[in-house]
Amino acid sequence: GEGLAFLSGGETMRPTMLARMSFRRPPAMTLAAARNQQWHIVDATGQHVGRLAARLAPVLVGKHKPIWEPHRHEHGDYVVVVNAKDVVFTGKKWQQKVYYKHSGYPGGLKKRTAAEMHRRKPGEVLRKAVMGMLPRNKLRDIIKMRLKIFPDEEHPHHAQLDGHKPGWSPLEDLAPVTE
């Protein structure tokens, strides 16, 4: 027959079946391998907000892992940031950087400087910086729950951090900036 492929044992296969077979996806990873989520702790004392956020966002998404897939949320790790009250901005950004939000009503535009936002809720400046670097899709809400920011040294995640000692951390070289 024309256009038929011969298999072992003399069976034949139509070209459409061959095409379907050649484009099969590789077998899915096991859920246990996908959920190999680690916990990382980062001291934000003296860290620049944007540079720290640029290091945290890929770890939350899971891009540092060789098994990363864009459509899977299970690859990202948990990140605990302590001493968020001690982050720094370069230049005059504390006074000049303005965060906007709108209530949706006429005249409902509200503005806050970075210094005012930091004074009201320490760590919110860092959270907004990280959120601006996360993908804007349906996985964003799941990914952002893995970021835990605390203004002081105190945090309730000691059990997760003590029980898991990773051999290598993508955030291990973060050291406070000395100016």
Salt bridges, closest charged atoms under 4 A:
GLU69 OE1 - HIS75 NE2 3.67
GLU74 OE1 - ARG72 NE 2.96
GLU74 OE2 - HIS73 NE2 3.70
ASP77 OD2 - HIS40 NE2 2.85
ASP77 OD2 - HIS64 NE2 2.89
ASP77 OD1 - LYS65 NZ 2.85
ASP86 OD2 - LYS85 NZ 3.19
GLU116 OE2 - ARG112 NE 3.95
GLU116 OE2 - ARG120 NH2 3.44
GLU124 OE1 - LYS121 NZ 3.74
GLU124 OE1 - ARG127 NE 3.68
ASP141 OD1 - LYS144 NZ 3.50
ASP152 OD1 - LYS85 NZ 3.86
ASP173 OD1 - ARG55 NH2 2.70
GLU179 OE2 - HIS48 NE2 3.34
